[in-house]
Amino acid sequence: MLQQAFEQVSLDLLDRWEAATAQVDDPWAQIVALIGQLARAPDVRRHRSLWPEFAAAAGRHPALRPGFAAICEAWRTVLTRAVAAGVERGQF
């Protein structure tokens, strides 16, 4: 049940991140939008407590690791895309 809750919360946030970056062309503004999405999330308290719980559970239970790794990779992809665009454009 923890895995499903974490995955759903993470996918909801990931959808918000994707929507925020899709509306902005400037890489720096994309990163600002990503941080803004995290800071303004109406359920940010729930998110910040669920993440370490799921990370700890994945460390103890191998069956949870693939789901945890997939969510981490999805988040990294969104952020890396913005950073890579900034590097390519010479902004960072």
RODO-2510 file (C-alpha; in nm, 4 decimals, decimal comma):
residues 92
     n   res          X          Y          Z
     1     m     0,0000     0,0000     0,0000
     2     l     0,2899     0,2371     0,0754
     3     q     0,4307     0,1739    -0,2695
     4     q     0,1013     0,2570    -0,4389
     5     a     0,0583     0,5736    -0,2321
     6     f     0,4111     0,6886    -0,3069
     7     e     0,3838     0,6145    -0,6758
     8     q     0,0518     0,7978    -0,7057
     9     v     0,1741     1,1056    -0,5190
    10     s     0,4944     1,1054    -0,7223
    11     l     0,3134     1,0670    -1,0531
    12     d     0,0766     1,3507    -0,9607
    13     l     0,3725     1,5767    -0,8850
    14     l     0,5514     1,4627    -1,1978
    15     d     0,2460     1,5586    -1,4042
    16     r     0,2576     1,9057    -1,2465
    17     w     0,6294     1,9341    -1,3266
    18     e     0,5770     1,8268    -1,6858
    19     a     0,2922     2,0767    -1,7286
    20     a     0,4949     2,3583    -1,5715
    21     t     0,7962     2,3026    -1,7966
    22     a     0,5885     2,2521    -2,1109
    23     q     0,4582     2,6081    -2,0791
    24     v     0,8047     2,7670    -2,0504
    25     d     1,0777     2,7757    -2,3153
    26     d     1,3601     2,9286    -2,1075
    27     p     1,5585     2,6577    -1,9201
    28     w     1,6213     2,8730    -1,6118
    29     a     1,2509     2,9605    -1,5956
    30     q     1,1755     2,5882    -1,6237
    31     i     1,3885     2,5140    -1,3172
    32     v     1,2217     2,7992    -1,1300
    33     a     0,8835     2,6581    -1,2313
    34     l     0,9840     2,3115    -1,1082
    35     i     1,0858     2,4466    -0,7696
    36     g     0,7709     2,6560    -0,7572
    37     q     0,5593     2,3487    -0,8201
    38     l     0,7187     2,1748    -0,5235
    39     a     0,6912     2,4761    -0,2966
    40     r     0,3285     2,5507    -0,3854
    41     a     0,1979     2,1951    -0,3824
    42     p    -0,1128     2,2016    -0,1644
    43     d    -0,0162     1,8726    -0,0025
    44     v     0,3570     1,9411     0,0331
    45     r     0,3651     1,8157     0,3937
    46     r     0,2336     1,4783     0,2873
    47     h     0,4849     1,4601     0,0028
    48     r     0,7878     1,5429     0,2126
    49     s     0,7018     1,2779     0,4710
    50     l     0,6108     1,0083     0,2194
    51     w     0,9384     1,0275     0,0232
    52     p     1,1771     0,9262     0,3082
    53     e     0,9345     0,6572     0,4217
    54     f     0,9273     0,5006     0,0777
    55     a     1,3045     0,5349     0,0363
    56     a     1,3588     0,3576     0,3691
    57     a     1,1079     0,0866     0,2818
    58     a     1,2749     0,0325    -0,0580
    59     g     1,6063    -0,0086     0,1224
    60     r     1,4590    -0,2864     0,3350
    61     h     1,2353    -0,4541     0,0769
    62     p     1,3866    -0,5443    -0,2617
    63     a     1,0415    -0,5711    -0,4208
    64     l     0,9923    -0,1952    -0,3720
    65     r     1,3238    -0,0940    -0,5287
    66     p     1,2220    -0,1035    -0,8985
    67     g     0,9245     0,1270    -0,8369
    68     f     1,1340     0,3646    -0,6290
    69     a     1,4099     0,3680    -0,8911
    70     a     1,1597     0,4335    -1,1715
    71     i     1,0108     0,7333    -0,9905
    72     c     1,3592     0,8724    -0,9155
    73     e     1,4554     0,8341    -1,2812
    74     a     1,1380     1,0062    -1,3998
    75     w     1,2044     1,3044    -1,1728
    76     r     1,5696     1,3163    -1,2788
    77     t     1,4648     1,3156    -1,6452
    78     v     1,2454     1,6234    -1,6063
    79     l     1,5148     1,8188    -1,4228
    80     t     1,7982     1,6977    -1,6457
    81     r     1,6066     1,8057    -1,9548
    82     a     1,5914     2,1644    -1,8276
    83     v     1,9567     2,1681    -1,7222
    84     a     2,0733     2,0168    -2,0521
    85     a     1,8771     2,2774    -2,2468
    86     g     2,0394     2,5522    -2,0390
    87     v     2,3866     2,4119    -2,1035
    88     e     2,3153     2,3729    -2,4750
    89     r     2,2010     2,7347    -2,4966
    90     g     2,5011     2,8580    -2,2975
    91     q     2,2874     2,9795    -2,0067
    92     f     2,4561     2,7560    -1,7492
***
